[in-house]
Amino acid sequence: MKGMSVIVQTVARWVVGFVILYGLWLTIYGHISPGGGFSGGVVVAAGYIMVMLAFGSGQANRFLPRPVGKTLDSLAAAAFLLLALLGLWIVSQGRQPGTAFFANFVQANHPGSPHEVFNAGIIPLANLAIAVKVAVSFAVAFGVMSACRLKGGGQFESEEE
Amino acid sequence: MADLLTILLVLMLITAIAAIHMPSLLSCVISLGALGFGASIAFLLLGAPDVAIPKVVVDVITLVILIRATVGRDMHTALEVRETFGISFSLVLLALFTVFGIVVSQHMPPFGEAGMMANADAPGHFYLAEGLRSSGSPNSIAAVLLDFRGYDTLGEATVLFTALMGAVVLLRKKARTTEKAAEGPQ
């Protein structure tokens, strides 16, 4: 995919930092204000897609190569599952009976004060994992889908570098 | 606010019908985008910013993906002959759904009110009463999504993972068995 004009590239260069900052804010403060991992991840992915549209997929692939994207996606999914399983394991040690899979073991053992960022146990960590997963998923899916084009005779062709 | 919602819903209906009947694919996609923005504003008016934020961003991304990645690369064929069987079948379905909708709307809580207020045993009461204490999260939606109902979020992540896997596998450059397939159907 080719990039767009100089005007678009300049505006994208100015705006992309704010877009990604907003996504990070939505993610990190997801347990305090409206937002959360999904919203934050989607906003970050939108920033990446803007870079990809403005500068072309070659430039965008330098920030997030396809193998790195696939690995990050799998790692974030595994981290989320690990958080859930950790709740099960730590609880089954007998420290906090009565809870199970996806138990908030950090909050149960070390409750913080509400309305602070470092609080709510596994919820910010899970938000972070979900955000990475969603952002990378959307970015990779957009890259893959925009790299494929229709040839004659109803056949698809991929134009990945 | 109810008037505003009604206007929004009517506008969304118009954009939905326009998205079906527009002749060009680009106009359909833009109508769908207008429908999505209307839906996110409606969510915002109903007091659900947690739904409105992802809705509006996902709509933007979907619009961009549909315009950039599919319009002009998609095969679109319009049927000129109208099938009588198909039309009559969809009319019967439409009548059925209308009757169901009227019957169901008799038992629904008023539009825009929380459904859990009608039921004293609903789990929402527990989440609101115990959410801050047991999960530590002031945003009770995050508490429900990632603590009480984390299993649902895990399923959601799995769906996203599977969809990405399917997209990467289906749209990759070259099949790994191209040489084998070229030799014969064996």
Boltz contact constraints between the chains, C-beta under 6 A:
constraints:
  - contact:
      token1: [A, 30]
      token2: [B, 142]
      max_distance: 6.0
  - contact:
      token1: [A, 31]
      token2: [B, 137]
      max_distance: 6.0
  - contact:
      token1: [A, 31]
      token2: [B, 139]
      max_distance: 6.0
  - contact:
      token1: [A, 31]
      token2: [B, 142]
      max_distance: 6.0
  - contact:
      token1: [A, 32]
      token2: [B, 138]
      max_distance: 6.0
  - contact:
      token1: [A, 32]
      token2: [B, 139]
      max_distance: 6.0
  - contact:
      token1: [A, 34]
      token2: [B, 49]
      max_distance: 6.0
  - contact:
      token1: [A, 34]
      token2: [B, 50]
      max_distance: 6.0
  - contact:
      token1: [A, 36]
      token2: [B, 142]
      max_distance: 6.0
  - contact:
      token1: [A, 38]
      token2: [B, 54]
      max_distance: 6.0
  - contact:
      token1: [A, 39]
      token2: [B, 53]
      max_distance: 6.0
  - contact:
      token1: [A, 39]
      token2: [B, 54]
      max_distance: 6.0
  - contact:
      token1: [A, 42]
      token2: [B, 54]
      max_distance: 6.0
  - contact:
      token1: [A, 42]
      token2: [B, 57]
      max_distance: 6.0
  - contact:
      token1: [A, 42]
      token2: [B, 58]
      max_distance: 6.0
  - contact:
      token1: [A, 43]
      token2: [B, 57]
      max_distance: 6.0
  - contact:
      token1: [A, 46]
      token2: [B, 57]
      max_distance: 6.0
  - contact:
      token1: [A, 46]
      token2: [B, 61]
      max_distance: 6.0
  - contact:
      token1: [A, 77]
      token2: [B, 157]
      max_distance: 6.0
  - contact:
      token1: [A, 77]
      token2: [B, 161]
      max_distance: 6.0
  - contact:
      token1: [A, 80]
      token2: [B, 157]
      max_distance: 6.0
  - contact:
      token1: [A, 102]
      token2: [B, 150]
      max_distance: 6.0
  - contact:
      token1: [A, 104]
      token2: [B, 135]
      max_distance: 6.0
  - contact:
      token1: [A, 104]
      token2: [B, 147]
      max_distance: 6.0
  - contact:
      token1: [A, 107]
      token2: [B, 136]
      max_distance: 6.0
  - contact:
      token1: [A, 111]
      token2: [B, 136]
      max_distance: 6.0
  - contact:
      token1: [A, 114]
      token2: [B, 132]
      max_distance: 6.0
  - contact:
      token1: [A, 114]
      token2: [B, 138]
      max_distance: 6.0
  - contact:
      token1: [A, 115]
      token2: [B, 138]
      max_distance: 6.0
  - contact:
      token1: [A, 119]
      token2: [B, 136]
      max_distance: 6.0
  - contact:
      token1: [A, 120]
      token2: [B, 136]
      max_distance: 6.0
  - contact:
      token1: [A, 120]
      token2: [B, 137]
      max_distance: 6.0
  - contact:
      token1: [A, 121]
      token2: [B, 136]
      max_distance: 6.0
  - contact:
      token1: [A, 123]
      token2: [B, 137]
      max_distance: 6.0
  - contact:
      token1: [A, 123]
      token2: [B, 142]
      max_distance: 6.0
  - contact:
      token1: [A, 123]
      token2: [B, 146]
      max_distance: 6.0
  - contact:
      token1: [A, 126]
      token2: [B, 146]
      max_distance: 6.0
  - contact:
      token1: [A, 133]
      token2: [B, 157]
      max_distance: 6.0
  - contact:
      token1: [A, 137]
      token2: [B, 160]
      max_distance: 6.0
  - contact:
      token1: [A, 137]
      token2: [B, 164]
      max_distance: 6.0
  - contact:
      token1: [A, 141]
      token2: [B, 164]
      max_distance: 6.0
  - contact:
      token1: [A, 141]
      token2: [B, 167]
      max_distance: 6.0
  - contact:
      token1: [A, 142]
      token2: [B, 65]
      max_distance: 6.0
  - contact:
      token1: [A, 144]
      token2: [B, 167]
      max_distance: 6.0
  - contact:
      token1: [A, 144]
      token2: [B, 168]
      max_distance: 6.0
  - contact:
      token1: [A, 144]
      token2: [B, 171]
      max_distance: 6.0
  - contact:
      token1: [A, 145]
      token2: [B, 69]
      max_distance: 6.0
  - contact:
      token1: [A, 146]
      token2: [B, 68]
      max_distance: 6.0
  - contact:
      token1: [A, 146]
      token2: [B, 69]
      max_distance: 6.0
  - contact:
      token1: [A, 148]
      token2: [B, 171]
      max_distance: 6.0
  - contact:
      token1: [A, 149]
      token2: [B, 73]
      max_distance: 6.0
  - contact:
      token1: [A, 150]
      token2: [B, 73]
      max_distance: 6.0
  - contact:
      token1: [A, 158]
      token2: [B, 171]
      max_distance: 6.0
  - contact:
      token1: [A, 158]
      token2: [B, 173]
      max_distance: 6.0
  - contact:
      token1: [A, 160]
      token2: [B, 173]
      max_distance: 6.0
